Amino acid sequence: MTQTLTLPTPDDLHIHLRDGAALARTVPDAAAATPVPPPL
């Protein structure tokens, strides 16, 4: 019987950009939270 379950990292990550002052926070926050994928 299988003891572990491995879930792959989703590859459909996206963000919803905002307007005005919210855009100024959205882009830096998203960039800081986005993992850099390993080289192929």
Secondary structure by P-SEA (a helix, b strand, c coil): cccbbbbccccbbbbbbbccaaaaaaaaaaaaabbbbccc
